[in-house]
Amino acid sequence: MQGSEEGATPDGAAGEDGVLVSRVRVIEGQPLVERAEAYRALQAELAQRLEQAPGEA
């Protein structure tokens, strides 16, 4: 694969990776207490999305 196509998927997961990286960067800039809460919230959101994702056949 070439350039921006690398890691791209039909469901747009490559774009979601960029959003996740941006969120983590914002979280890392927060004070420790707020950072911990933000990571807990992010983990809960990702776990929920994973549980709702269709299973692989």
Secondary structure, 3 states (H helix, E strand, C coil): CCHHHCCCCCCCHHHHHHHHHHHHHHHHCCCHHHHHHHHHHHHHHHHHHHHHCCCCC
